[in-house]
């Protein structure tokens, strides 16, 4: 979870810096990339939750 928090903080800061420089489209792309990175970082946790749910239903 700390890794996701750091990713979000860095991406948000970089996006705001780009917007301050007048490059709002780059800022938007950085935020989109950050969201994708966070989703990829949480996939193992989501997989474990689904596996646990499958075991409980069996």
Helices and strands as residue ranges (DSSP letters): H 2-20, H 24-57
